[in-house]
Amino acid sequence: MKDEIERAIEEIRPVLRADGGDIELVDVTEDGVVKIRLKGACAGCPFSMITIRYNVERYLRYKVPQIKEVIVV
């Protein structure tokens, strides 16, 4: 599952980089929780949680249905 998530992150990474941000996969738990770290402009952006919930999490769950939740660490 981790490989699938990494591939999906690579697919959405250009969108975040276009706004000066980036994303890093930190961990994937056995129960389907994906832990990510925001970098660059995304790290301090007041809209980052909206981006995570409505863009990143939605896309990752579409690509890897086993994902239960995406959290920022």
C-alpha positions in Angstrom: 0.0 0.0 0.0 2.9 2.4 0.8 4.2 2.2 -2.8 0.7 3.0 -4.2 0.5 6.0 -1.9 3.9 7.3 -2.9 2.9 7.0 -6.6 -0.3 9.0 -5.9 1.7 11.7 -4.0 4.0 12.0 -7.0 1.0 12.6 -9.1 -0.4 15.5 -7.0 3.0 17.0 -6.0 3.2 19.3 -9.1 -0.1 21.0 -8.0 1.4 21.8 -4.6 4.7 22.8 -6.1 3.0 25.3 -8.4 2.1 27.3 -5.3 5.5 27.0 -3.8 4.7 24.0 -1.5 5.4 20.3 -1.3 4.4 17.2 0.5 6.3 14.4 2.1 5.1 10.9 3.1 6.1 10.3 6.7 4.4 7.0 7.5 1.5 4.7 6.7 0.0 2.7 9.6 -1.3 -0.8 9.3 -4.9 0.5 9.9 -4.7 2.9 6.9 -3.7 6.2 8.5 -1.4 8.2 6.2 1.0 10.6 7.9 2.3 13.5 5.8 4.4 16.5 6.3 3.8 19.8 4.4 6.8 21.7 3.2 7.5 25.1 1.6 4.6 27.5 1.3 2.1 24.8 2.3 3.7 24.5 5.8 2.5 27.9 6.9 -0.5 28.4 4.7 -3.8 29.1 6.5 -5.6 27.1 3.8 -3.4 24.0 4.1 -6.0 22.0 6.0 -8.5 22.6 3.3 -6.0 21.5 0.7 -5.3 18.4 2.7 -8.9 17.4 3.2 -10.4 18.3 -0.1 -7.5 17.7 -2.5 -4.8 15.5 -1.0 -7.0 13.1 1.1 -9.7 12.9 -1.5 -7.2 12.0 -4.3 -5.2 9.5 -2.1 -8.4 7.7 -1.1 -9.5 7.6 -4.7 -6.2 6.0 -5.7 -5.8 3.8 -2.6 -9.3 3.0 -1.2 -7.7 1.3 1.9 -6.8 4.7 3.3 -8.9 5.6 6.3 -7.4 9.1 7.1 -4.7 11.5 6.2 -3.1 13.5 9.0 -0.4 16.2 9.0 2.5 15.6 11.4 
